[in-house]
Amino acid sequence: QVQLVESGGGLVQPGGSLTLSCVASGFIFSDQNMKWYRQTPGNERELVAGISARGAVPIYADSVKGRFTISRDDPKNTVYLQMNSLKPEDTAVYFCKAVPATGGRDYWGQGIQVTVSS
């Protein structure tokens, strides 16, 4: 059974930092492209960052470039999202997603709330 479990969210002041973690189980983690999305009420999920299988080139939404860093630790089956210089507009539910590099269905985590507010 595939599971993706996010952690590390919460309330932070503007300018602060948080690190999200997503621990995966039930598949070969190193074969997955891993992505972070976020969603606010009434809006579609938007891609925040992604990192390919085997840890190659990351991609970022323009709105988070230079502030967020995605990384992965394959032995720990974990993908991270380091978020610095947080802004109120970063407030959202953040989801991790696994996309098999060789095709097949993808999987979502349950989501975790990040709130940036003073």
C-alpha positions as CSV (number, residue, x, y, z in Angstrom):
1,Q,0.0,0.0,0.0
2,V,1.5,3.3,-1.1
3,Q,1.5,6.1,1.5
4,L,2.9,9.7,1.4
5,V,2.9,11.4,4.8
6,E,3.7,15.1,5.0
7,S,4.9,16.8,8.2
8,G,6.5,20.1,9.3
9,G,3.7,22.5,8.6
10,G,2.3,25.1,11.0
11,L,2.1,28.8,11.7
12,V,5.1,31.0,11.0
13,Q,5.6,34.8,10.9
14,P,6.4,36.5,7.6
15,G,10.1,36.2,6.9
16,G,10.3,33.0,8.8
17,S,11.2,29.5,7.6
18,L,9.7,26.0,7.6
19,T,10.8,22.7,6.3
20,L,8.2,20.3,5.0
21,S,9.0,16.5,4.9
22,C,7.2,13.8,2.9
23,V,7.9,10.2,3.8
24,A,6.9,7.7,1.2
25,S,6.3,3.9,1.5
26,G,5.0,1.1,-0.6
27,F,7.0,1.7,-3.8
28,I,10.6,2.2,-5.0
29,F,11.1,5.8,-3.9
30,S,14.2,6.3,-6.1
31,D,12.1,5.6,-9.2
32,Q,9.7,8.5,-8.5
33,N,9.8,12.1,-9.6
34,M,8.7,13.9,-6.5
35,K,6.8,17.2,-6.5
36,W,5.3,19.7,-4.0
37,Y,2.0,21.4,-4.8
38,R,0.0,23.9,-2.8
39,Q,-3.7,24.8,-2.8
40,T,-5.7,27.7,-1.4
41,P,-9.5,27.7,-1.0
42,G,-11.3,28.0,-4.3
43,N,-8.2,27.5,-6.4
44,E,-6.6,24.6,-8.2
45,R,-3.4,23.0,-6.9
46,E,-0.3,24.7,-8.2
47,L,3.1,23.2,-8.7
48,V,5.6,24.6,-6.3
49,A,8.7,22.5,-6.9
50,G,9.8,19.2,-8.3
51,I,12.8,17.0,-8.3
52,S,13.4,14.1,-10.7
53,A,14.2,10.5,-9.9
54,R,17.8,9.9,-8.9
55,G,18.0,13.5,-7.6
56,A,18.7,15.4,-10.7
57,V,17.5,18.9,-11.8
58,P,15.0,20.6,-9.6
59,I,12.2,23.0,-10.9
60,Y,10.5,25.8,-9.1
61,A,7.5,28.0,-9.6
62,D,8.5,31.6,-10.3
63,S,6.8,32.7,-7.1
64,V,9.2,30.7,-4.9
65,K,12.5,30.7,-6.8
66,G,15.3,31.8,-4.6
67,R,13.3,31.2,-1.4
68,F,12.3,27.5,-1.6
69,T,14.6,24.5,-2.0
70,I,13.4,20.9,-2.8
71,S,15.7,18.0,-2.0
72,R,15.4,14.3,-1.5
73,D,17.0,11.6,0.6
74,D,16.4,8.3,-1.2
75,P,17.7,6.0,1.6
76,K,15.2,7.7,3.9
77,N,12.4,7.6,1.2
78,T,11.9,11.3,2.0
79,V,11.5,14.5,0.0
80,Y,11.9,17.9,1.6
81,L,10.8,21.4,0.9
82,Q,12.9,24.1,2.7
83,M,10.9,27.3,2.7
84,N,12.7,30.6,3.6
85,S,11.6,34.2,3.6
86,L,8.0,33.1,3.8
87,K,5.2,35.5,2.8
88,P,1.5,35.6,3.7
89,E,0.8,34.6,0.1
90,D,2.6,31.3,0.7
91,T,-0.3,30.3,3.1
92,A,-1.8,27.1,1.6
93,V,-2.2,23.4,2.1
94,Y,0.9,21.8,0.8
95,F,0.8,18.4,-0.9
96,C,3.6,16.0,-2.0
97,K,3.1,13.9,-5.1
98,A,5.0,10.9,-6.5
99,V,5.1,10.5,-10.3
100,P,6.7,7.3,-11.5
101,A,9.6,8.1,-13.9
102,T,8.8,5.2,-16.1
103,G,5.0,5.7,-16.2
104,G,2.1,4.4,-14.2
105,R,-0.2,6.1,-11.7
106,D,0.8,8.8,-9.4
107,Y,0.1,9.3,-5.7
108,W,-0.7,12.2,-3.4
109,G,-0.1,12.8,0.2
110,Q,-3.0,14.0,2.5
111,G,-1.7,17.6,2.6
112,I,-0.4,19.8,5.4
113,Q,-1.4,23.4,6.4
114,V,1.2,26.2,6.2
115,T,0.1,29.5,7.5
116,V,2.2,32.7,7.3
117,S,0.8,35.4,9.5
118,S,1.9,37.9,12.1
